[in-house]
Amino acid sequence: MAQLKGQGNYSGRDMADKPPVHAPDTMKTAAKAAEGQAPAVSSENDISAFLQQAAAMPGPAQGGGKLIFALDATMSRQPTWDQACHIQAEMFNEAGKISGLSIKLVYFRGFSECRASKWFSNPAELSKAMSRIDCRGGRTQIRKVLTAAINASRDEKVSAVVYVGDCMEEDVDELCHRAGELALFGVPVFLFQEGREPVAEQAFREIARITKGAFCRFDAGAAQQLADLLKAVAIFASGGRQALTALEKSGNAGARLLIQQMK
């Protein structure tokens, strides 16, 4: 489609950076990509590590969670975009069964286009907004995603940020600095990488480390695992341990694995 419809739900402009919060010098990282990296960790181990880190996070007050869901909508994700949209819609619908969770949608694509929605509490409205997004060629804008999360955190408590993307084409030290700013607000970032691009993986893992979030890689063969994990994270952000237990009783594998790690 040529234009994003329903502009009333969005800012209608690129995300502008507000003056940064000054993070301590200890937040600076040496995460520059280097040659000779160790072989990639298996997807199964990634999921296990993700669950362990997620389980260690304190939950929000029940029924009051705010989750920022950020997407890379550049052209490299086009081959699997429909599948990703379906998985994300499942997460939105599952989260909507627990009252109190609000989700802000942030995405980037094209030439310097990065948009942030209002806070959605109705999963149908959120899925509808998601369906209006198509992929367009351009470079990654993860810095703007982190800035959007920082700006939102200045105004109200944000429970977590979920980011789904496949690559990283920015200065990793700048991203880590922004991640450090976000960490000062106590906001963890859960990063899901599609594919195995090594530079992106290193950056995503470092952002997760700085914010005390988690990293998980997925591909077409792990679509159901991704769906279950996204649902579990959304439910945990909304209703805490009690809501997560209810989801586990319904048969959700991601919730079951998460609860096992929390024991």
C-alpha positions as CSV (number, residue, x, y, z in Angstrom):
1,M,0.0,0.0,0.0
2,A,1.2,3.5,-0.7
3,Q,0.4,5.2,2.6
4,L,-0.3,4.1,6.1
5,K,-4.0,4.4,6.7
6,G,-5.6,5.5,10.0
7,Q,-3.0,8.2,10.8
8,G,-5.0,9.2,13.8
9,N,-3.4,6.4,15.8
10,Y,0.1,7.5,15.1
11,S,2.3,10.5,15.6
12,G,2.4,11.2,11.9
13,R,6.1,12.1,12.1
14,D,9.5,10.6,12.7
15,M,10.4,10.1,16.3
16,A,12.3,13.2,17.4
17,D,15.0,12.7,20.1
18,K,14.5,14.6,23.3
19,P,17.5,15.6,25.4
20,P,19.0,12.4,26.8
21,V,19.1,11.3,30.3
22,H,22.8,11.2,31.3
23,A,23.7,7.5,32.0
24,P,26.7,6.7,34.1
25,D,30.1,6.1,32.3
26,T,29.9,2.5,33.4
27,M,27.1,2.0,30.9
28,K,29.6,2.5,28.0
29,T,30.2,-0.8,26.3
30,A,32.9,-2.3,24.1
31,A,30.4,-4.2,22.0
32,K,32.0,-3.3,18.6
33,A,31.7,-6.2,16.2
34,A,34.9,-8.1,15.9
35,E,36.2,-10.9,13.7
36,G,36.7,-14.4,14.9
37,Q,33.5,-14.6,17.0
38,A,32.6,-17.9,18.6
39,P,30.0,-20.0,16.7
40,A,26.4,-19.0,17.2
41,V,24.5,-20.5,20.2
42,S,21.7,-22.9,19.3
43,S,18.2,-21.6,19.2
44,E,17.2,-24.1,22.0
45,N,19.9,-22.7,24.3
46,D,18.8,-19.1,23.4
47,I,15.3,-19.9,24.5
48,S,16.5,-21.5,27.7
49,A,18.7,-18.4,28.5
50,F,15.8,-16.1,27.6
51,L,13.4,-17.8,30.0
52,Q,16.0,-17.7,32.8
53,Q,16.6,-14.0,32.5
54,A,12.9,-13.2,32.1
55,A,12.0,-15.2,35.1
56,A,14.5,-13.2,37.2
57,M,12.7,-10.0,36.5
58,P,10.2,-8.6,39.1
59,G,6.7,-8.4,37.7
60,P,4.6,-5.2,37.6
61,A,1.6,-4.5,39.8
62,Q,-1.2,-6.8,38.6
63,G,-3.4,-5.3,35.9
64,G,-1.2,-2.2,35.3
65,G,1.4,-3.2,32.7
66,K,2.6,-1.1,29.8
67,L,4.4,-2.8,27.0
68,I,6.2,-1.2,24.0
69,F,6.2,-3.5,21.0
70,A,8.7,-2.4,18.4
71,L,9.2,-3.8,14.9
72,D,11.8,-3.6,12.1
73,A,9.6,-3.2,9.0
74,T,12.4,-2.8,6.4
75,M,12.4,-4.8,3.2
76,S,14.7,-7.6,4.4
77,R,11.8,-8.8,6.6
78,Q,9.3,-9.0,3.7
79,P,9.7,-12.8,3.1
80,T,8.4,-13.7,6.5
81,W,6.3,-10.6,7.3
82,D,2.9,-12.2,7.0
83,Q,3.9,-15.0,9.4
84,A,5.3,-12.5,11.8
85,C,2.1,-10.5,11.7
86,H,0.1,-13.6,12.5
87,I,2.2,-14.5,15.5
88,Q,2.1,-10.9,16.8
89,A,-1.7,-10.8,16.4
90,E,-1.9,-14.0,18.5
91,M,0.1,-12.3,21.2
92,F,-2.1,-9.2,21.2
93,N,-5.3,-11.3,21.4
94,E,-3.9,-13.4,24.3
95,A,-2.8,-10.3,26.2
96,G,-6.2,-8.7,25.7
97,K,-7.8,-11.5,27.8
98,I,-6.1,-9.9,30.9
99,S,-7.4,-6.5,31.7
100,G,-4.9,-3.7,32.3
101,L,-2.2,-4.2,29.7
102,S,-1.6,-1.3,27.3
103,I,0.6,-1.7,24.3
104,K,2.4,1.0,22.3
105,L,3.4,0.0,18.7
106,V,6.6,1.5,17.4
107,Y,8.0,0.6,13.9
108,F,10.5,1.9,11.4
109,R,10.9,1.5,7.7
110,G,11.9,3.4,4.5
111,F,14.0,6.6,4.6
112,S,14.1,7.8,8.2
113,E,10.4,6.8,8.9
114,C,9.8,5.8,12.5
115,R,6.4,6.0,14.0
116,A,4.9,5.5,17.5
117,S,1.2,4.8,18.2
118,K,-0.9,5.8,21.1
119,W,-1.3,3.3,23.9
120,F,-3.8,0.5,22.9
121,S,-5.8,-1.5,25.4
122,N,-8.1,-3.1,22.8
123,P,-6.3,-6.0,21.0
124,A,-8.6,-5.7,18.0
125,E,-7.6,-2.0,17.5
126,L,-3.9,-2.9,17.9
127,S,-4.1,-5.8,15.4
128,K,-5.9,-3.5,13.0
129,A,-3.1,-0.9,13.3
130,M,-0.5,-3.6,12.8
131,S,-2.2,-4.9,9.6
132,R,-1.8,-1.4,8.0
133,I,2.0,-1.7,8.1
134,D,3.9,-3.0,5.1
135,C,7.7,-3.4,4.6
136,R,9.7,-0.7,2.8
137,G,13.4,-0.5,2.0
138,G,15.6,1.3,4.3
139,R,18.2,1.1,7.1
140,T,17.6,0.1,10.7
141,Q,16.6,2.8,13.2
142,I,16.9,1.0,16.5
143,R,18.2,4.2,18.1
144,K,14.9,5.8,17.5
145,V,13.1,2.8,19.0
146,L,15.1,3.1,22.2
147,T,14.6,6.9,22.2
148,A,10.8,6.4,21.9
149,A,11.0,4.0,24.9
150,I,13.0,6.5,26.9
151,N,10.5,9.3,26.1
152,A,7.6,7.2,27.1
153,S,9.3,6.2,30.4
154,R,9.7,9.9,31.3
155,D,5.9,10.2,31.5
156,E,4.8,6.8,33.0
157,K,6.1,3.4,34.1
158,V,6.8,1.1,31.2
159,S,7.0,-2.6,32.1
160,A,9.1,-3.8,29.2
161,V,10.1,-3.3,25.5
162,V,9.8,-6.1,23.0
163,Y,11.8,-5.7,19.8
164,V,11.6,-7.9,16.7
165,G,14.2,-7.5,13.9
166,D,16.8,-9.2,11.8
167,C,19.8,-6.9,11.4
168,M,21.6,-3.8,12.8
169,E,23.1,-1.1,10.6
170,E,23.9,1.5,13.3
171,D,26.7,2.5,15.7
172,V,26.6,-0.1,18.4
173,D,28.1,2.2,21.0
174,E,25.4,4.7,20.4
175,L,22.7,2.1,20.8
176,C,24.3,0.8,24.0
177,H,24.4,4.4,25.4
178,R,20.6,4.7,24.7
179,A,20.1,1.3,26.3
180,G,21.9,2.6,29.4
181,E,19.6,5.5,29.5
182,L,16.6,3.2,29.3
183,A,18.1,1.0,32.1
184,L,18.1,4.0,34.4
185,F,14.3,3.8,34.2
186,G,14.3,0.1,35.0
187,V,12.9,-1.0,31.6
188,P,14.1,-4.4,30.3
189,V,14.3,-5.0,26.6
190,F,13.4,-8.4,25.2
191,L,15.0,-8.7,21.7
192,F,13.9,-11.4,19.2
193,Q,16.2,-11.8,16.2
194,E,14.9,-13.3,13.0
195,G,17.8,-15.2,11.4
196,R,21.5,-15.3,12.4
197,E,23.1,-12.1,11.3
198,P,26.2,-12.0,13.7
199,V,26.6,-8.2,14.0
200,A,23.0,-7.8,15.0
201,E,23.2,-10.7,17.4
202,Q,26.1,-9.2,19.2
203,A,24.4,-5.8,19.5
204,F,21.1,-7.3,20.6
205,R,22.7,-9.4,23.3
206,E,24.5,-6.4,24.6
207,I,21.3,-4.3,24.7
208,A,19.6,-7.1,26.6
209,R,22.5,-7.3,29.1
210,I,22.6,-3.6,29.8
211,T,18.8,-3.4,30.3
212,K,18.6,-6.7,32.2
213,G,16.3,-8.0,29.5
214,A,16.8,-11.1,27.3
215,F,17.7,-12.1,23.8
216,C,16.2,-14.9,21.8
217,R,16.8,-15.9,18.1
218,F,14.1,-17.5,16.0
219,D,13.5,-18.7,12.5
220,A,10.7,-20.2,10.5
221,G,11.1,-23.5,12.3
222,A,10.7,-21.8,15.7
223,A,7.5,-19.8,14.9
224,Q,5.4,-21.5,17.5
225,Q,8.0,-21.1,20.2
226,L,8.2,-17.4,19.4
227,A,4.4,-17.1,19.6
228,D,4.3,-18.9,23.0
229,L,7.1,-16.7,24.4
230,L,5.6,-13.5,23.2
231,K,2.3,-14.4,24.7
232,A,4.0,-15.3,28.0
233,V,5.9,-12.0,28.1
234,A,2.8,-10.0,27.4
235,I,0.7,-11.8,30.0
236,F,3.5,-11.4,32.6
237,A,3.7,-7.7,31.8
238,S,0.0,-7.4,32.3
239,G,-0.9,-9.5,35.3
240,G,2.2,-10.9,36.9
241,R,2.7,-14.4,38.2
242,Q,-1.0,-15.1,38.7
243,A,-1.9,-14.4,35.1
244,L,1.1,-16.4,33.8
245,T,-0.1,-19.4,35.8
246,A,-3.5,-19.2,34.3
247,L,-2.0,-19.1,30.8
248,E,0.1,-22.1,31.6
249,K,-3.0,-24.1,32.7
250,S,-4.5,-23.3,29.2
251,G,-1.6,-25.2,27.7
252,N,0.7,-22.4,26.6
253,A,4.3,-23.9,26.3
254,G,6.0,-20.6,26.7
255,A,4.2,-19.9,30.0
256,R,5.0,-23.4,31.2
257,L,8.7,-23.0,30.5
258,L,8.8,-19.6,32.1
259,I,7.1,-20.8,35.3
260,Q,9.5,-23.7,35.5
261,Q,12.4,-21.3,35.5
262,M,10.8,-19.1,38.2
263,K,10.6,-22.0,40.7
